[in-house]
Amino acid sequence: MMLDECTTCQCNARQGLYLTYKLMCGKITCEPCPKNYQMEKTSGSCCGKCLPTRCNIQLRDGTILYLKGKVTKVGNTCCETCVEPECKLTIGRLEFVKVDNCVNENQLNLHYCEGKCTSKAIYNITLNRLEDICTCCSATATNAMLVPLRCANGSLVHHQVFNARECECLSRQCQP
């Protein structure tokens, strides 16, 4: 007898002065998925299967290298491909910062968000017109960095700049 995909029970009858029954149940324990894999339930199966959440390649020396992007199926085939995120964190070099009479002495690596996100104009039956729907590649998390600036008088001051940490396509008002 099966209660669910992960629990099986067996009913045993015991002979004696009275006929008694003993129900014994056991629960299947699923192995956790390895790092960068996620469990996907499959009907009729308790544990499902572990599917990759990140793209990876195995180098000749056996090292596994994880890439940015996600694994997706190619059409209705069994083949998979790695699709790079459309909106992603990019690193740039800020060479010149000037605030008042103070400038930076060293280049600064700064993260920012870059990529394409979907936009469309779709008919809205309630408004009886086409409605613009836009998403922009935006920073969803940032952290502040203090940049040392050398002033014309020789003093050193710190100026705060913001560094993107995470990026995502977010809904925005479309500009004509």
Steps between C-alpha positions, in 0.01 A plus 500: 500500500634846409394817687696733272805475275734510800314280750427129463309295754450130549217342697592173670245261654594305812330177594433431863203491730380801305593602151700825531644729241816702517560791264867573429593808296830621364592836352750532217774756563621684192865585451557876482599643164864603459604865490362693200224240449136519603238231560221480242200288594390238251153346524492153649847539649589593856837659447472648153824586326782748551527755221781753455419858598817643347688425183819304543777367283758239585856591405752245371663478844162400651432838663136608479453867417164665580386772262239772535173407337235233528447164338199484265363243257546551126145498360323165544825303501687330781797732436589778740687825451639772722318832469692798631291739709372795300544739792827438677762646730791647305828643623631829371799717573445853625813691413411853601295627796493872574303660782559872554883537478570139598585208266568129540859378480423140400262335257192345655325175402127560516215253440193606305197336337487452125284308258171488322160441651163454330267780406179491301189691405189290560132578456311570825130428448399697812680816387426433131856585398850359468687500828878507530658243729869557564765334713849636555823337611525643852710457813300319770781510757788744542778568744674828578871547437716782630739635235804696623537832316807723508414870514691791342611613848656155565232373741330163460120465508274199441207505259226236507410318176257210458592163359231266355495152656193340336310575179151416379248607236252726685178660380534871417294779346580509127642828373394618151 
